[in-house]
Amino acid sequence: MSPNALILPLLVPLSAGIAMVFARRSRVAQRWIAMAAAALLVFISFRLAEAVYQNGILSLNLGGWPAPFGIVLVADMLSALLVLASSIVLITCLIYAFGALEERHEHHYVYPFLLFLVCGVHGSFLTGDAFNLFVFFEVMLISSYVLLSLGGRRIQLRESIKYVAINMVASPLFVIAIAYLYALTGTLNMAHLAERVAEAGQDGLLTTVSLLFLIVFGIKAALFLFVWLPGSYSAAPAPIAAIFAALLTKVGIYAILRFFTLIFPHEPQVTHTAMIWLGAATMILGALGAVSHWGIRRILAYNVIVSVGFIVFAIGMAGADALAGALYYLLHDMIAKALLFILGGAIIQIAGTDRLRDIAGLIRYRPLLGWLFLLAVLSVAGIPPLSGFVGKFMILEAGVRHGQYAVAAVGLLTSLLVLYSLMKVFVQSFWGETFLTESEAFFTGKGFHAPALILAFLTAAMGLAANGVLPYISAAVDVMANPELYIRAVLGGS
Amino acid sequence: METFLIIVCGVLFGCGTYMLLSRQVLKIIFGAALFTHAAHLLLLAMGGLKKGAPPLLGEEAGAYADPIPQALILTSIVISFALTAFMLVLAYRTYAETGMSDLEQMKGLEYEP
């Protein structure tokens, strides 16, 4: 695979999205274009992951400008795996959206914006330039604003205002952090930055700038500053909430992972300790929110926050074992959260309400939905043999090995609370006397079967066949633990 | 000159933050816009205000201006322009839909399935 193929994960969704704008009137054409683009993306990202695994890091100098001067796209194993997972999430959420979205959504560019969103996500994963990362963040965020407010229900409008406002503060902070970084190092290419920071030493000024980056990415990833998340994720329509939950916060986590393994790994007492404690606080607050709410949407949204805290805790420990656990859990979480939100959306659509106290006995007419939901719950809570178990086990084992007993205990305790909060959803909505009549039992909640089955299969397979996944994870961790590999692949030479 | 720019940045950041803390949606939007402009100025000041010929156009000048901060600011201005426009439309639509332009009032909006 030539390095030129690196542009494809951006080019395919972008051009398909533009093509769909011209096919606005035809829902069928839009769906076909969206599906074709998503299938192509899955194929390309499989090939990309395989190529990176075989041949090492690929890097593409855009416009032919040599590395530190132009913008580069870089695919190491970390980027390639995340691109693959987000392509899979895109195709399943699209299939779900075909059945679950209202017609007026489909006439108002929902598919183009889903693809633009994924273009931004893939761009963030693949870019090797700090400012370009900001641009792709914005591509992703602007699409997410449109998707969140599309439909114009009052609650959506209110939550959109909050969501846009908080990001309008976070984005200038990102620009400010980049400005300081440029002033201190004179470059924005990530590999070049890593080289210069390593040469000059990470002094107090650079560490402060790195903390500013941590705050910026923390806002986007819902790390500690998560007040915006539960409201906005529960206001969006179900398929859109599923893709938000699976992708948006993960891009923030990826940025933390990339910056603090490549550019700023030299002062772990400051930055990484901050990450560990922020992660612990996020886990606790998220779990308390999940336990205390009685609306399905809110419970699921708080669960997103808990997993963010857990992954950032693992990143904060910074050893190869912890990073492997963090990456594995990140991939698991993308799949599992998409599954959970798709099933939650199906429950809400069938029941016609989001309040748990008004739902009962769905299992009578919807056994498959019930069992899939239970599977998703067990996977998120980390019950073997599903994928959540492997990730949690790796992270907690690393936690004990690094002497972080307190935070590891917090991790275990919050998994228990997560299990409780989700079992509450399961028990309340599936057990008991059914409240649906036979005539109304089968009309609503269509379209979740295929995507949910695909995702459930993936989460089970990632757990059962973990040995097949782990070589790829360790290839990714190898680059994270040895930044020279990345620097050499991008800048060439010694 | 840099010092002067930094002071202007500080004033803009202060005004932006003050307006962001208000409850009126319109003030929040203008506050965020001020905040963004301050960030752009900061980017310019941090890049260093070097005097020199435009880069790439010739090879004989003794000193060249640094094009990177300007390229970054240009990109960022375009993004913040689009964002502000979107936010204004969103605020207008919310006002048309609910008759509210005050975040405190909107607290009571409930979920409609």
Interface residues (C-beta under 8 A of the other chain):
Chain A: F131 F134 V135 E138 I142 Y145 V146 S149 G152 R153 R154 I155 L157 R158 S160 I161 K162 V164 A165 M168 V169 S171 P172 L173 V175 I176 I178 A179 Y180 Y182 A183 L188 S234 G295 R297 I348 G352 T353 D354
Chain B: L20 V25 I28 I29 A32 F35 T36 A38 A39 H40 L42 L43 A45 M46 G47 G48 I68 P69 L72 T75 S76 I79 S80 A82 L83 F86 M87 L90 A91 R93 T94 E97 T98 L103 M106 L109 E110 Y111 E112 P113
